[in-house]
Structures are given as C-alpha cells and as structure tokens.
Amino acid sequence: MAKAHRAPRDKKGGNVWQDRHGKWQWEVSITRRDGTQFRKHGSRASEKDAIVSRDAAFDEYNRNEGANQRGWTIQTWSEHCLSEIWPNELAPTSVDNYRHWLTTRVFKKLGGVRIDDITAPALQIFFNDLKKSDGIHVAVRVKTAVASSLTRAMNQGLIPVNPCRAAKIKDMVVIEDELELAKRILTTDEMDRLVDAAKETPMFWPVILGIRFGLRFGECLGLEWKHVDLEKRVIRVRQQLQSVVGKGLMVVPPKSLAGKRDLPISEDLIGYFRDSLPVVRSGKNARLCLRNGDSYSAQNGSVLIKDFVLAAGFDGSDGKPIPTHHDFRSSFLTFLANDSNDGRGVKPHVLMKIAGHSKLQTTMQYYVRATDDDIRSAMELG
C-alpha cells in the first residue's frame, strides 16, 4: 500500500498531498477574524491540477473575504473590478484594455499596496517612471485604468477620495493636440466622393453608415437587416460587434444606454436599402457589413477602410491626414452642427441623440469641429 505523501503547506494557507490511493488532495483552511473557518478542499488526478484548484480557492477567499478584512490592495480591488464591476458597466473591449494595462504595468509595482494607503505622490512617481520607460501614451492609458478602479472604490466608500485625480502626467495636452491633428473633417464634396467610390464594393455599407448616419465602426459591423425598418424608414441601433480577447467576435450592447437609438433613413438612401434587402435575405448572414459573405472584425475592417480611402485618392498627398472610419462619424456630426438645416445646424441636444452620447460635452468637445469655412463665414458676418 502506498504511503501517504503530504506536501508542505504553502504561504497562502493551503495544502496539497497525495493520499494512499494515489489521488492528490488539496485544501485551503483559513481562520476568519470572527473565529470561523473558510475551508475548501477536493481531489485531483495530478499534483499540478490540485495546486491549481488550491490556488483558485485561495484567490476566491482573497477576493471576497480576506481582502475585506485585511484591506483591499491595488491588485485585489482591480481584480474585483475586472470580474464583478466593470463587466456590468463597460464594453468587453474596454474591460480587456484595462486588464492588459493593469496586469502588465501596475500589479508588479503597486499590486500589493492597499488602496487606502496609496497616495497621490506615490502614483505621481509611478506615472513619471512609466512615461520615461514606456512613453506618454502608455502612461496615460495606465492612469485611466488605475483611476477607473479607484473611482469605483471611492463610490463604494472604501476610500474617501481618488488620489489618481491629483496625479498629473506632464504634456498630456500633447496627446490631445496629436489627436486633433490626426483628425480629418471631410467636406461634403469629399464625403460624396467616398460614397461614390464605395458603390459596388464591400465597403459601401460601412461608408454609408459612417458618413450618413454617424455610426461607430462596431455599430456598423453589428447592424443586422432586422434592425432596418423600411416601413417606418429608420435603422435601429441596438448592438455592436467587437473583437474580445480570447473570445473572438462578440455581439455586445452599445457603449451606453444612449447608444440605443433610432435614426431616420433619408429619401435619397431608401432605394439602396430596398435594393439590397432581397439579396441579403437570401443569404445566411443577416448583417449589412459583410466581406465575401462573412462578418469581419474591427481590426481587419480598419485595414480595409484604410485601403479603400487610399484607393479613393485620400492618400495624404494633399498634406491632410488619411481619413479613418471614425473621421466619417466626426465629419457627419460636424456637418449636422454647422451646415445642415439651411446652414443653421441642429440643436445640440438633437446632435447628442443622433451621436448616441450620454453627455453633451462629449459630442461638442470630441466630435464637432469648426472648419476654416465656418470661421471665415463667422468673421464676415460683421
């Protein structure tokens, strides 16, 4: 009969050993502050699997009970946000981005610091070092993830203030300037050129939905023919298609509740919808935006958009940025704000509704631009 082999207990408070029948047993037993026991145990065929189960049980305790008693750390609280809070609030791609920056940049340096002990000066030093080593763009993205995590802690009363707000990254304005320079607001003639170039190509619907409806790229990819109501002449934005790490393409809700909206189909476009609908209904894929009959991801879709605009003559030779699909959306909203309605534009709250934004500030600050012609016209009014 085999002799039972008991492995030494690890520092986490768990144990793994082989019983007399050759099975590997695992156990986690931790005494809570009130004297009661947190205990998990089981058996696995191999030592490796037993260790994995033991550590998973400890992590469960650490997330749900131990952290509450000893005080949440940056890592345990962020992991709690990743598993329990953010999935209910953010798009899967946003959660994946936060997970990437936290696990690759934050946990190793600050993971063990308690959230009620972290200070603005400590965060400032961390962000400064990160900017030197990885660049300002990485530092800004990491700061966003940390700030989001600590904001949730503040909202739940675990910390009085979010120290991340007091930490500043010098030259953040440079990023805003770079983003501003990288934007291209298309004129109506340029938008018409792109629509004409897109006809009879797989890029027609992504271009039309961006330039004439202001849809985000993910919303374009997720739009299905069941969302096109020809009787009432509206498209109903109810979902988006996103590439999620480890899960592939997923249909997810819009970025916010305001993203669910109905957008009228103008008279000059209704014919395109009517002509395409019978053909699409005969196919297997019900989405508008297809390539060779299949959906494409945001990544390869962006490449296709770039190839398309280059072929259409927007190659940067005029000294202007090469337009992206997001520029289609920004150009559409800028046109509505400045030139539609016989030059009077639309009211801001209407523009916010069309854009699918929850806050008017987002619409006006990031999507609406004053063009050279707008400024010239304004100056000539006097």
ROVOBA-201336 format. One line per field, with one value per residue (C-alpha): residue number from 1; y, x, z; residue in three letters. Coordinates in nm, 2 decimals, always signed. Layout:
sevo = (NUM, ...)
yy = (Y, ...)
xx = (X, ...)
zz = (Z, ...)
fiba = (ALA, ...)
END
This chain:
sevo = (1, 2, 3, 4, 5, 6, 7, 8, 9, 10, 11, 12, 13, 14, 15, 16, 17, 18, 19, 20, 21, 22, 23, 24, 25, 26, 27, 28, 29, 30, 31, 32, 33, 34, 35, 36, 37, 38, 39, 40, 41, 42, 43, 44, 45, 46, 47, 48, 49, 50, 51, 52, 53, 54, 55, 56, 57, 58, 59, 60, 61, 62, 63, 64, 65, 66, 67, 68, 69, 70, 71, 72, 73, 74, 75, 76, 77, 78, 79, 80, 81, 82, 83, 84, 85, 86, 87, 88, 89, 90, 91, 92, 93, 94, 95, 96, 97, 98, 99, 100, 101, 102, 103, 104, 105, 106, 107, 108, 109, 110, 111, 112, 113, 114, 115, 116, 117, 118, 119, 120, 121, 122, 123, 124, 125, 126, 127, 128, 129, 130, 131, 132, 133, 134, 135, 136, 137, 138, 139, 140, 141, 142, 143, 144, 145, 146, 147, 148, 149, 150, 151, 152, 153, 154, 155, 156, 157, 158, 159, 160, 161, 162, 163, 164, 165, 166, 167, 168, 169, 170, 171, 172, 173, 174, 175, 176, 177, 178, 179, 180, 181, 182, 183, 184, 185, 186, 187, 188, 189, 190, 191, 192, 193, 194, 195, 196, 197, 198, 199, 200, 201, 202, 203, 204, 205, 206, 207, 208, 209, 210, 211, 212, 213, 214, 215, 216, 217, 218, 219, 220, 221, 222, 223, 224, 225, 226, 227, 228, 229, 230, 231, 232, 233, 234, 235, 236, 237, 238, 239, 240, 241, 242, 243, 244, 245, 246, 247, 248, 249, 250, 251, 252, 253, 254, 255, 256, 257, 258, 259, 260, 261, 262, 263, 264, 265, 266, 267, 268, 269, 270, 271, 272, 273, 274, 275, 276, 277, 278, 279, 280, 281, 282, 283, 284, 285, 286, 287, 288, 289, 290, 291, 292, 293, 294, 295, 296, 297, 298, 299, 300, 301, 302, 303, 304, 305, 306, 307, 308, 309, 310, 311, 312, 313, 314, 315, 316, 317, 318, 319, 320, 321, 322, 323, 324, 325, 326, 327, 328, 329, 330, 331, 332, 333, 334, 335, 336, 337, 338, 339, 340, 341, 342, 343, 344, 345, 346, 347, 348, 349, 350, 351, 352, 353, 354, 355, 356, 357, 358, 359, 360, 361, 362, 363, 364, 365, 366, 367, 368, 369, 370, 371, 372, 373, 374, 375, 376, 377, 378, 379, 380, 381, 382)
yy = (+0.00, +0.33, +0.56, +0.89, +1.18, +1.52, +1.83, +2.12, +2.39, +2.70, +3.05, +3.11, +2.88, +2.59, +2.23, +1.96, +1.60, +1.25, +1.01, +0.63, +0.57, +0.79, +1.08, +1.43, +1.61, +1.99, +2.21, +2.57, +2.64, +3.00, +3.13, +3.44, +3.73, +3.62, +3.28, +3.09, +2.89, +2.94, +2.59, +2.44, +2.10, +1.84, +1.59, +1.58, +1.33, +1.51, +1.73, +2.02, +2.02, +2.00, +2.31, +2.50, +2.42, +2.51, +2.85, +2.92, +2.86, +3.09, +3.36, +3.33, +3.39, +3.68, +3.85, +3.80, +3.78, +3.81, +4.14, +4.29, +4.20, +4.29, +4.58, +4.57, +4.61, +4.77, +4.42, +4.25, +4.55, +4.58, +4.21, +4.26, +4.54, +4.32, +4.03, +4.19, +4.56, +4.66, +4.38, +4.53, +4.88, +4.87, +4.72, +4.39, +4.56, +4.83, +4.56, +4.38, +4.70, +4.77, +4.41, +4.44, +4.76, +4.66, +4.31, +4.42, +4.76, +4.80, +4.48, +4.42, +4.76, +4.86, +4.54, +4.48, +4.84, +4.89, +5.12, +5.31, +5.36, +5.47, +5.84, +6.09, +6.14, +5.77, +5.75, +6.06, +5.89, +5.57, +5.75, +5.96, +5.65, +5.48, +5.78, +5.76, +5.39, +5.33, +5.67, +5.91, +5.72, +5.41, +5.62, +5.79, +5.46, +5.30, +5.61, +5.58, +5.21, +5.29, +5.59, +5.39, +5.13, +5.38, +5.57, +5.26, +5.21, +5.57, +5.52, +5.22, +5.41, +5.22, +5.53, +5.89, +6.04, +5.91, +6.00, +5.94, +6.27, +6.47, +6.29, +6.46, +6.34, +6.63, +6.71, +6.52, +6.82, +6.69, +6.38, +6.59, +6.81, +6.50, +6.35, +6.69, +6.70, +6.33, +6.41, +6.49, +6.66, +6.58, +6.84, +6.74, +6.70, +6.47, +6.26, +6.23, +6.12, +5.84, +5.73, +5.71, +5.52, +5.27, +5.17, +4.81, +4.73, +4.56, +4.89, +5.05, +5.00, +5.08, +5.41, +5.49, +5.41, +5.62, +5.92, +5.94, +5.81, +5.87, +5.51, +5.39, +5.12, +4.85, +4.96, +4.94, +4.58, +4.48, +4.62, +4.35, +4.37, +4.30, +4.64, +4.82, +4.92, +5.02, +5.08, +5.35, +5.44, +5.40, +5.19, +5.08, +5.07, +4.80, +4.63, +4.64, +4.37, +4.37, +4.16, +4.03, +3.88, +3.51, +3.50, +3.63, +3.83, +3.90, +4.09, +4.33, +4.62, +4.98, +5.17, +5.32, +5.32, +5.64, +5.43, +5.25, +5.49, +5.51, +5.70, +5.80, +5.69, +5.99, +5.98, +5.96, +5.65, +5.45, +5.30, +5.14, +4.97, +4.84, +4.71, +4.53, +4.37, +4.10, +3.98, +3.98, +3.79, +3.50, +3.46, +3.31, +3.62, +3.89, +4.17, +4.47, +4.49, +4.18, +4.08, +3.77, +3.69, +3.69, +3.94, +4.10, +4.22, +4.57, +4.50, +4.38, +4.61, +4.91, +4.78, +4.75, +5.11, +5.24, +5.05, +5.19, +5.55, +5.53, +5.38, +5.66, +5.92, +6.02, +5.92, +6.22, +6.38, +6.69, +6.73, +6.62, +6.31, +5.99, +5.97, +5.68, +5.55, +5.75, +6.06, +5.96, +5.98, +6.31, +6.47, +6.37, +6.52, +6.84, +6.88, +6.85, +7.10, +7.36, +7.32, +7.12, +7.28, +7.55, +7.65, +7.68, +7.34, +7.12, +7.18, +7.04, +6.80, +6.66, +6.62, +6.43, +6.20, +6.12, +6.06, +5.82, +6.01, +6.03, +6.37, +6.68, +6.77, +6.45, +6.54, +6.90, +6.85, +6.55, +6.53, +6.87, +7.09, +7.44, +7.43, +7.71, +7.79, +7.81, +8.06, +8.26, +8.28, +8.39, +8.67, +8.80, +8.84, +9.18)
xx = (+0.00, +0.14, +0.24, +0.06, +0.27, +0.20, +0.35, +0.45, +0.19, +0.24, +0.25, -0.11, -0.25, -0.33, -0.20, -0.16, -0.08, -0.11, -0.33, -0.28, -0.49, -0.26, -0.51, -0.39, -0.58, -0.59, -0.72, -0.74, -0.83, -0.81, -0.94, -1.15, -1.13, -1.45, -1.31, -1.50, -1.32, -1.31, -1.24, -1.23, -1.10, -1.11, -0.91, -0.75, -0.57, -0.24, -0.04, -0.04, -0.43, -0.45, -0.22, -0.43, -0.75, -0.60, -0.47, -0.81, -0.98, -0.74, -0.80, -1.17, -1.11, -0.88, -1.13, -1.44, -1.34, -0.98, -0.94, -1.23, -1.07, -0.71, -0.79, -0.81, -0.49, -0.45, -0.44, -0.72, -0.95, -0.87, -0.93, -1.26, -1.34, -1.24, -1.46, -1.76, -1.79, -1.66, -1.84, -2.17, -2.07, -1.82, -1.79, -1.59, -1.31, -1.28, -1.25, -0.99, -0.79, -0.80, -0.70, -0.40, -0.26, -0.32, -0.16, +0.13, +0.22, +0.05, +0.03, +0.41, +0.49, +0.18, -0.03, +0.05, -0.02, -0.35, -0.60, -0.64, -0.26, -0.19, -0.11, -0.11, +0.27, +0.33, +0.11, +0.28, +0.63, +0.49, +0.34, +0.65, +0.87, +0.62, +0.63, +1.01, +1.02, +0.72, +0.61, +0.34, +0.07, +0.12, +0.13, -0.20, -0.37, -0.24, -0.35, -0.70, -0.73, -0.60, -0.82, -1.13, -1.05, -1.00, -1.31, -1.52, -1.35, -1.44, -1.80, -1.84, -1.70, -1.37, -1.16, -1.25, -1.10, -0.94, -0.57, -0.53, -0.70, -0.42, -0.15, -0.08, +0.11, +0.31, +0.24, -0.09, -0.20, +0.04, -0.17, -0.48, -0.30, -0.18, -0.53, -0.66, -0.40, -0.48, -0.85, -0.98, -1.31, -1.43, -1.62, -1.95, -1.78, -1.52, -1.79, -1.98, -1.66, -1.61, -1.97, -1.94, -1.61, -1.77, -2.05, -2.04, -1.77, -1.79, -1.71, -2.04, -2.24, -1.96, -1.90, -2.27, -2.34, -2.05, -2.09, -2.47, -2.57, -2.26, -2.24, -1.94, -1.75, -1.86, -2.22, -2.18, -2.04, -2.32, -2.61, -2.84, -3.12, -3.38, -3.28, -3.38, -3.74, -3.83, -4.19, -4.10, -3.78, -3.54, -3.25, -3.25, -2.90, -2.92, -2.58, -2.23, -1.97, -1.65, -1.34, -1.29, -0.95, -0.99, -1.35, -1.33, -1.61, -1.90, -2.22, -2.24, -2.47, -2.38, -2.13, -2.41, -2.78, -2.79, -2.62, -2.96, -3.12, -3.34, -3.20, -3.43, -3.33, -3.33, -3.52, -3.21, -3.08, -3.40, -3.35, -3.02, -3.18, -3.47, -3.24, -3.01, -3.26, -3.40, -3.04, -2.93, -3.24, -3.14, -2.80, -2.70, -2.56, -2.81, -2.56, -2.53, -2.15, -2.00, -1.69, -1.73, -2.05, -1.89, -1.85, -1.51, -1.35, -1.28, -0.91, -0.92, -1.21, -0.99, -0.73, -0.99, -1.11, -0.76, -0.70, -1.03, -0.97, -0.62, -0.76, -1.02, -0.74, -0.72, -0.36, -0.22, -0.06, -0.26, -0.09, -0.40, -0.44, -0.57, -0.93, -1.04, -1.39, -1.41, -1.34, -1.65, -1.85, -1.69, -1.74, -2.11, -2.17, -1.97, -2.18, -2.50, -2.38, -2.26, -2.41, -2.74, -3.09, -3.00, -2.68, -2.85, -2.73, -2.92, -2.98, -2.70, -2.94, -3.06, -2.69, -2.62, -2.91, -2.80, -2.44, -2.56, -2.38, -2.49, -2.33, -2.35, -1.99, -1.86, -2.04, -1.93, -1.57, -1.46, -1.67, -1.77, -1.51, -1.50, -1.37, -1.19, -1.50, -1.70, -1.46, -1.44, -1.82, -1.85, -1.59, -1.77, -2.10, -1.99)
zz = (+0.00, -0.10, +0.18, +0.20, +0.10, +0.24, +0.07, +0.29, +0.33, +0.12, +0.24, +0.11, +0.38, +0.16, +0.13, -0.13, -0.07, -0.22, -0.04, -0.01, -0.32, -0.53, -0.55, -0.50, -0.23, -0.19, +0.09, +0.19, +0.55, +0.68, +1.01, +0.97, +1.21, +1.38, +1.45, +1.18, +0.92, +0.54, +0.41, +0.06, -0.03, -0.31, -0.50, -0.84, -1.06, -1.07, -0.83, -1.09, -1.11, -0.73, -0.69, -0.95, -0.75, -0.42, -0.55, -0.71, -0.38, -0.21, -0.47, -0.41, -0.04, -0.11, -0.34, -0.14, +0.23, +0.31, +0.12, +0.31, +0.64, +0.57, +0.34, -0.04, -0.23, -0.57, -0.73, -0.53, -0.58, -0.95, -1.00, -0.83, -1.07, -1.36, -1.26, -1.08, -1.16, -1.50, -1.70, -1.59, -1.68, -1.97, -2.31, -2.32, -2.52, -2.25, -1.98, -2.18, -2.23, -1.85, -1.78, -2.01, -1.86, -1.50, -1.54, -1.75, -1.58, -1.25, -1.04, -1.03, -0.90, -0.70, -0.67, -0.30, -0.19, +0.00, -0.17, +0.15, +0.17, -0.19, -0.22, -0.50, -0.47, -0.50, -0.80, -0.95, -0.92, -1.07, -1.37, -1.42, -1.43, -1.67, -1.90, -1.91, -1.98, -2.20, -2.33, -2.26, -2.44, -2.23, -1.91, -1.99, -2.06, -1.74, -1.54, -1.69, -1.58, -1.23, -1.19, -1.30, -1.04, -0.76, -0.86, -0.80, -0.46, -0.37, -0.49, -0.26, +0.04, +0.06, +0.02, +0.08, -0.24, -0.56, -0.53, -0.90, -0.97, -0.82, -1.01, -1.34, -1.65, -1.79, -2.16, -2.16, -2.37, -2.64, -2.68, -2.73, -2.98, -3.16, -3.17, -3.30, -3.58, -3.67, -3.72, -4.07, -4.11, -4.46, -4.67, -4.82, -5.16, -5.01, -4.84, -5.17, -5.34, -5.08, -5.12, -5.49, -5.47, -5.23, -5.45, -5.58, -5.31, -4.97, -4.81, -4.92, -4.61, -4.36, -4.55, -4.58, -4.21, -4.10, -4.34, -4.35, -4.01, -3.79, -3.66, -3.47, -3.66, -3.41, -3.46, -3.83, -3.81, -3.57, -3.76, -3.90, -4.15, -3.88, -3.75, -4.07, -4.07, -4.42, -4.33, -4.08, -4.26, -3.97, -3.87, -3.51, -3.34, -3.08, -3.07, -3.19, -3.30, -3.10, -3.10, -2.74, -2.64, -2.60, -2.73, -3.08, -3.24, -3.00, -3.03, -2.73, -2.64, -2.75, -2.53, -2.32, -2.29, -2.51, -2.78, -2.84, -3.09, -3.40, -3.69, -3.99, -4.34, -4.58, -4.91, -5.12, -4.94, -4.90, -5.25, -5.15, -4.86, -5.06, -5.34, -5.11, -4.87, -5.10, -5.19, -4.83, -4.71, -4.93, -4.76, -4.43, -4.27, -4.18, -4.13, -4.36, -4.34, -4.50, -4.68, -4.90, -4.72, -4.37, -4.09, -4.04, -3.72, -3.62, -3.68, -4.04, -4.10, -4.02, -4.27, -4.54, -4.47, -4.50, -4.82, -4.95, -4.87, -5.02, -5.34, -5.34, -5.36, -4.99, -4.96, -4.77, -5.07, -5.00, -4.66, -4.47, -4.26, -4.42, -4.30, -4.07, -4.02, -3.70, -3.91, -4.12, -3.79, -3.68, -4.03, -4.03, -3.68, -3.77, -4.09, -3.88, -3.63, -3.88, -4.22, -4.21, -4.18, -4.44, -4.26, -3.92, -3.79, -3.55, -3.18, -2.95, -2.77, -3.10, -3.21, -2.89, -2.95, -3.31, -3.19, -2.92, -2.64, -2.28, -2.23, -2.45, -2.35, -2.53, -2.85, -2.86, -2.73, -2.92, -3.24, -3.36, -3.52, -3.65, -4.01, -4.18, -4.38, -4.06, -3.91, -4.23, -4.25, -3.89, -3.93, -4.24, -4.05, -3.91)
fiba = (MET, ALA, LYS, ALA, HIS, ARG, ALA, PRO, ARG, ASP, LYS, LYS, GLY, GLY, ASN, VAL, TRP, GLN, ASP, ARG, HIS, GLY, LYS, TRP, GLN, TRP, GLU, VAL, SER, ILE, THR, ARG, ARG, ASP, GLY, THR, GLN, PHE, ARG, LYS, HIS, GLY, SER, ARG, ALA, SER, GLU, LYS, ASP, ALA, ILE, VAL, SER, ARG, ASP, ALA, ALA, PHE, ASP, GLU, TYR, ASN, ARG, ASN, GLU, GLY, ALA, ASN, GLN, ARG, GLY, TRP, THR, ILE, GLN, THR, TRP, SER, GLU, HIS, CYS, LEU, SER, GLU, ILE, TRP, PRO, ASN, GLU, LEU, ALA, PRO, THR, SER, VAL, ASP, ASN, TYR, ARG, HIS, TRP, LEU, THR, THR, ARG, VAL, PHE, LYS, LYS, LEU, GLY, GLY, VAL, ARG, ILE, ASP, ASP, ILE, THR, ALA, PRO, ALA, LEU, GLN, ILE, PHE, PHE, ASN, ASP, LEU, LYS, LYS, SER, ASP, GLY, ILE, HIS, VAL, ALA, VAL, ARG, VAL, LYS, THR, ALA, VAL, ALA, SER, SER, LEU, THR, ARG, ALA, MET, ASN, GLN, GLY, LEU, ILE, PRO, VAL, ASN, PRO, CYS, ARG, ALA, ALA, LYS, ILE, LYS, ASP, MET, VAL, VAL, ILE, GLU, ASP, GLU, LEU, GLU, LEU, ALA, LYS, ARG, ILE, LEU, THR, THR, ASP, GLU, MET, ASP, ARG, LEU, VAL, ASP, ALA, ALA, LYS, GLU, THR, PRO, MET, PHE, TRP, PRO, VAL, ILE, LEU, GLY, ILE, ARG, PHE, GLY, LEU, ARG, PHE, GLY, GLU, CYS, LEU, GLY, LEU, GLU, TRP, LYS, HIS, VAL, ASP, LEU, GLU, LYS, ARG, VAL, ILE, ARG, VAL, ARG, GLN, GLN, LEU, GLN, SER, VAL, VAL, GLY, LYS, GLY, LEU, MET, VAL, VAL, PRO, PRO, LYS, SER, LEU, ALA, GLY, LYS, ARG, ASP, LEU, PRO, ILE, SER, GLU, ASP, LEU, ILE, GLY, TYR, PHE, ARG, ASP, SER, LEU, PRO, VAL, VAL, ARG, SER, GLY, LYS, ASN, ALA, ARG, LEU, CYS, LEU, ARG, ASN, GLY, ASP, SER, TYR, SER, ALA, GLN, ASN, GLY, SER, VAL, LEU, ILE, LYS, ASP, PHE, VAL, LEU, ALA, ALA, GLY, PHE, ASP, GLY, SER, ASP, GLY, LYS, PRO, ILE, PRO, THR, HIS, HIS, ASP, PHE, ARG, SER, SER, PHE, LEU, THR, PHE, LEU, ALA, ASN, ASP, SER, ASN, ASP, GLY, ARG, GLY, VAL, LYS, PRO, HIS, VAL, LEU, MET, LYS, ILE, ALA, GLY, HIS, SER, LYS, LEU, GLN, THR, THR, MET, GLN, TYR, TYR, VAL, ARG, ALA, THR, ASP, ASP, ASP, ILE, ARG, SER, ALA, MET, GLU, LEU, GLY)
END
